[in-house]
Amino acid sequence: MRKLDLGCGRNKSPGFIGVDSNLDATAADVIADLNCPLPFLDDSFDEVRAVHVIEHTQDIMQTMAEIHRVTRDGGRVYLVTPHYTDSSSWRDPTHRWHLNTYSFRYWTAQGLHHERHWYTRLEFRESDLHVELARLWKWIGIQWLVNSFEWFRRFWERYLCFAIRGKQMEFTFEVVKVHD
């Protein structure tokens, strides 16, 4: 299996090819600007990780398209990003995107508004989502509710998330490619 760790920094995942733009302090195997096309052929990887990377990119549409391009059909994509209500989302001036648990629905079959979006034909199938909340909310069981029931997560996102703030979100997607 070929695995890619985008924005690996000093903490490249074992068994992965690391990519980062930082020339000095990195464990990357490949130095590349993540805001440009990736230096890999189509369908090169079975798995792609981007841990605390997507919120830094200039163009999230382009970044998702590049991740889709280099990952084979059925390949796995693992993304971690802060929830937009966490102070880390706003505290870091290099964060360009402030995302919630529905932000990536844009690229799924059900779409952002329960229909395919017209700006892209790319598709990812969400296979797992884990929302991390502060310890207090975890102990009380709110985190379990958010992660166990779609209806509760929707309620939390709409009405509770600014009081019961999210910390980070971990998404796992399967790449879907339409073959003509």
N, C-alpha and C positions, 0 to 999 in steps of 0.2 A: 504494500500500500504506500502510495506517495501522499505525504501530508505537508501542509503549508501553514506556517505560523506567521500571520501578518502583524507587523508592528511588535515583533517579539521583544525588542529592547534587550535587556540583560538576562531575561528569564525565558529563553527559548525552550519550548516543550520538547522533551526527549523524543527522538525519532522523527522530528519535524524539520523541514527546511525553513529556516528563519529568514524573514525579510524585514528590513527596517531602513529608515532614511537617515538615521543617526550614524555618522561615520566613526565617532569616537567611542561612545559607551554603549556597545551593543554586542550581542552574541550572534548576530545575523550572519547567514551564509551568503546572502545577496543584499547588496545595498541598492535600494530603489525608492523613488518617490511614490508613495501610495496614492497620490493625487493624479498620477499618470498611468497609462496602460502598464500592466504588470509584464515583466519580461519572461513570460511563459506561454507555451502553446495552449490552444483550446483543449479542454478536457484533460489537463495534465495531472489533476489531483483528485484523490478519493475523499480527502478531508481537508477543510480549511478552518483555521481558528483566527479570530480577531478579538482579542480580549482588551477592552478599554481602548479601542482604536477608532471605531466607526464614528464616534462623536467628535473626533478631531479632523476628519476629512473635509475637504473643500466642497465636494459635490457627492452627496450620499447616493444619488441616482447612478452616477458613474462608478462609484466604488462597489455598489451592489452588482452592477452590470459586469464589472471585472471579476468579482468573486464568482458570479454565475458562469462567466466565460471559461475560467480556468478550472472549474470543478466539473467532474464528469456527471452525466445523468445519473441520478440516484445517489450522488455523493453527499456527504454530510458537511454542513456549515454550522460552526459554533460561534456565537457572538455574545459578548458580555458588554454591557453599557450601563451607566448610571440611569436610574429613573429620574425623570425631569424634576421631581419634587425633592430630591436629595440635594443637600447643599453642595456636594462635590460637583454636581452638574453645572452649577452657576459659579462656583468658587474658582474654577480653573479657567483662565482667560483663553486657553487654547481650545476649549470646547466650542464647537460651532453648532452642534445639534443637541437638542434637549428632547429626549424621546420618552414615550410611554409604552405600555404593553401592547398597544394596538398599532404603533407606528409601522411595523413591518408587515401588517396585513395588506398594505399597498401591493406587495409582490405575491400574494397568495391567491388561490382560485376564488375565495369568497370576497376578496377585494376589501378596500377600505370602507366602502359603503355598501357592502354585500353585493357587489358586482365587479367584474373585471375592470381594471383601470385602463384608460385609453392612452396614457403616456408611455407605457412599456408593455411588452409581451412577455417579459421575463417572468418566470414563476418559481417560487420556493414553497415547499409544503412545510408548515410548522409542525414539528413532531414533538417538541417539548418546550415548555416555558417554565422557568422558576423565578419567582419574584422574592427578593430578599428584603425583609423589613428590619427595623431596629429590634434589639433583643426583647424589649418589653412587649412589643406586638407579637413577636414569635412566641413568648411564654404564655401570653393570654390566648393564643390560638388564631389571631387574625391572619397571620401569614399562612397558616394551614388553609383557612377559608379562601383566601385570595388564590392560592395555588390549586385548590381542589375543585372549585366550582366557578365555571365561566360566568354565571349570573352574578356571583358575589364579586368577582374581579371587576366586572363591568360597573357594578354599584360602587365599589371602592374607587375606581378610576374617575367616575363622574362626581361623586359626592364626598368621599372621605379622604382622598389621597393627600390633600393639603394639611389635614390634621394628623392623619396616620401616614406619614411619609414613607415612600419607597426608598430603598437604598440602591440596589442594582438589580438588573434583569439578566437572566441567562437564557438565551434562545438556542434551540437546535433546529435546523432546517434541513430538509432534503431538497436537492436541486432537481427541478423538473425541466426537461428540455423537450420541446416539440420537434419531432423529426418529420420533415416533409417527404 
